[in-house]
Amino acid sequence: MAETATRNLGATELPETGTWAIDPSHSRIAAIARHFMVSKVRGHFRTFSGFLHIEEDPSQSWAEVTIDTVSIDTTDETRDGHLKSADFLDAENHPEIKFRSTNVSIPEDGRFELIGDLTLRGVTKPITLAGEVQGVIQDPYGMRRAFFSAEGQFAREDWGVSWNQALETGGVAVSKKLTLEIEVEAIKQ
């Protein structure tokens, strides 16, 4: 049985203090938009990196992530090309999306709230993510791994991503709000 490296804070089991590197081969960052106001279109970023810095006082912990905008993958090359264009991510002029947390809180219910600055297309604005620590293990190779999930919504127009098409029946082709879904496996450094 794998050994855990956690400590408890109320109902929340936290990883040990220190720096944890995101393992991109076992993590996923995805954005979800509604298409024609009905179906969900998911895209994930294939290339990203980041660190979680866990402090003794959890409210002092922080995270930083850098995402390669050209790595967006929705399984449709034409759509991916449009998303990389100036209509959406403008990957040529803004090759990275960055996130740096500014505040973390862990309420009594065992979930956490991560507030931070999201930089997209050169615009930096705050975003809030709700998440959970999924657990901590020691893998068969002696490495400590922590697992986190988080989700949040943001209005893409706040970052200058405003391209859309009006529908004859009302509504728009692409939802104005995006949902971020994040699953992170991090390795203790």
Legacy VTK file of the C-alpha trace (Angstrom):
# vtk DataFile Version 3.0
C-alpha trace
ASCII
DATASET POLYDATA
POINTS 189 float
0.000 0.000 0.000
1.340 3.448 -0.928
2.421 5.726 1.904
0.671 9.090 2.108
2.394 12.386 2.861
-0.423 14.537 4.092
-1.522 16.644 7.004
-5.039 17.547 8.008
-6.598 20.986 8.231
-10.133 20.446 9.438
-11.847 18.238 6.868
-9.139 18.840 4.257
-6.153 16.551 3.758
-3.245 18.679 2.486
0.056 17.710 0.852
3.249 18.323 2.760
4.854 21.749 2.446
7.245 22.478 -0.394
7.285 22.859 -4.154
5.335 20.454 -6.343
5.919 20.419 -10.134
2.928 19.758 -12.368
3.364 16.525 -14.324
1.874 17.469 -17.738
1.729 13.870 -18.950
-0.718 13.069 -16.135
-2.543 16.406 -15.933
-5.123 18.157 -18.080
-6.167 21.764 -18.622
-9.343 22.099 -20.673
-11.669 24.900 -21.749
-15.317 24.286 -22.557
-17.597 26.524 -24.619
-21.174 26.091 -25.765
-21.596 25.842 -29.543
-24.851 27.294 -30.902
-25.840 27.697 -27.229
-26.456 23.943 -26.926
-23.577 21.488 -27.307
-20.356 21.640 -25.312
-17.101 21.849 -27.253
-14.049 20.846 -25.253
-10.508 21.825 -26.019
-7.437 20.956 -24.008
-3.929 22.352 -24.049
-1.263 19.767 -24.821
1.696 21.849 -23.583
1.879 23.549 -20.189
4.042 23.677 -17.082
3.741 24.951 -13.565
4.371 24.641 -9.866
2.336 24.508 -6.691
3.986 25.996 -3.615
2.432 24.502 -0.481
3.123 26.477 2.694
2.673 25.536 6.360
-0.104 28.134 6.499
-2.273 26.984 3.549
-3.515 30.532 2.918
0.077 31.447 1.980
0.288 28.695 -0.661
0.308 29.629 -4.333
0.321 28.213 -7.846
1.763 29.318 -11.174
1.028 27.861 -14.607
2.178 28.703 -18.132
0.214 27.347 -21.111
1.376 27.258 -24.736
-1.560 28.763 -26.683
-0.634 27.024 -29.938
-1.129 23.661 -28.196
-4.954 23.972 -28.125
-6.547 20.737 -29.313
-10.289 20.301 -29.912
-9.802 17.287 -32.252
-10.777 19.471 -35.232
-7.847 21.042 -37.123
-9.977 23.739 -38.761
-11.478 24.821 -35.439
-8.039 24.664 -33.768
-6.651 26.952 -36.467
-9.467 29.441 -35.873
-8.891 29.320 -32.092
-5.184 30.087 -32.601
-6.038 33.085 -34.826
-6.479 36.720 -33.755
-10.234 36.041 -33.404
-9.561 34.022 -30.251
-6.165 33.212 -28.660
-3.998 35.229 -31.085
-1.188 32.694 -30.596
1.174 34.514 -32.952
1.225 37.640 -30.765
0.431 35.975 -27.425
2.147 32.578 -27.325
1.424 31.992 -23.622
-1.459 32.055 -21.196
-0.347 32.556 -17.599
-1.984 32.048 -14.244
-0.552 33.061 -10.861
-2.646 32.661 -7.755
-2.997 35.553 -5.324
-5.122 33.953 -2.605
-6.190 30.512 -1.445
-8.838 29.699 1.112
-9.930 26.361 2.500
-13.454 26.490 3.907
-14.854 23.952 6.369
-16.339 21.751 3.628
-12.912 20.497 2.570
-12.802 22.209 -0.813
-10.515 25.117 -1.663
-10.946 28.382 -3.506
-8.029 29.636 -5.565
-8.101 33.246 -6.717
-5.476 34.430 -9.146
-4.499 36.524 -12.120
-5.133 35.044 -15.555
-3.176 36.639 -18.400
-4.709 35.954 -21.802
-3.987 37.948 -24.973
-1.899 40.366 -22.896
-4.812 41.181 -20.562
-4.524 40.272 -16.877
-7.676 39.914 -14.779
-8.651 37.941 -11.682
-10.367 34.576 -11.878
-11.660 32.255 -9.161
-11.304 28.482 -9.265
-13.056 26.069 -6.926
-11.267 22.826 -6.294
-10.341 19.854 -4.189
-7.232 18.068 -3.039
-7.824 14.541 -4.365
-5.066 12.897 -2.353
-1.346 12.328 -1.960
0.579 9.105 -2.505
4.092 7.786 -2.724
4.405 6.064 -6.109
6.278 2.772 -6.701
9.408 4.781 -7.598
9.534 6.621 -4.265
8.183 9.933 -5.626
5.454 11.799 -3.773
2.507 12.773 -5.960
-0.383 15.089 -5.093
-3.659 15.214 -7.005
-5.883 18.277 -7.410
-8.943 19.214 -9.430
-10.352 22.689 -10.018
-13.010 24.385 -12.089
-14.071 27.942 -12.822
-15.915 30.099 -15.320
-14.945 33.363 -16.924
-16.353 35.752 -19.502
-13.926 35.559 -22.428
-14.845 39.062 -23.640
-13.200 40.459 -20.483
-9.885 39.348 -22.025
-10.659 40.736 -25.489
-11.840 37.422 -26.959
-15.056 38.714 -28.472
-15.418 37.043 -31.891
-18.885 35.599 -32.447
-21.698 35.140 -34.948
-25.330 35.952 -34.264
-27.807 33.177 -34.991
-31.000 33.834 -36.961
-32.978 32.083 -34.236
-31.388 34.212 -31.501
-28.264 33.625 -29.500
-24.696 33.268 -30.711
-22.401 30.639 -32.210
-19.931 30.560 -29.283
-20.855 31.073 -25.634
-19.525 34.200 -23.993
-18.611 32.241 -20.866
-15.962 29.541 -20.814
-15.524 26.856 -18.208
-12.034 25.770 -17.193
-11.563 22.188 -16.009
-8.232 21.340 -14.451
-6.890 18.002 -13.261
-3.367 18.176 -11.838
-0.933 15.515 -10.761
2.085 17.160 -9.153
5.424 15.690 -8.082
7.189 16.831 -4.907
10.501 18.512 -5.723
LINES 1 190
189 0 1 2 3 4 5 6 7 8 9 10 11 12 13 14 15 16 17 18 19 20 21 22 23 24 25 26 27 28 29 30 31 32 33 34 35 36 37 38 39 40 41 42 43 44 45 46 47 48 49 50 51 52 53 54 55 56 57 58 59 60 61 62 63 64 65 66 67 68 69 70 71 72 73 74 75 76 77 78 79 80 81 82 83 84 85 86 87 88 89 90 91 92 93 94 95 96 97 98 99 100 101 102 103 104 105 106 107 108 109 110 111 112 113 114 115 116 117 118 119 120 121 122 123 124 125 126 127 128 129 130 131 132 133 134 135 136 137 138 139 140 141 142 143 144 145 146 147 148 149 150 151 152 153 154 155 156 157 158 159 160 161 162 163 164 165 166 167 168 169 170 171 172 173 174 175 176 177 178 179 180 181 182 183 184 185 186 187 188
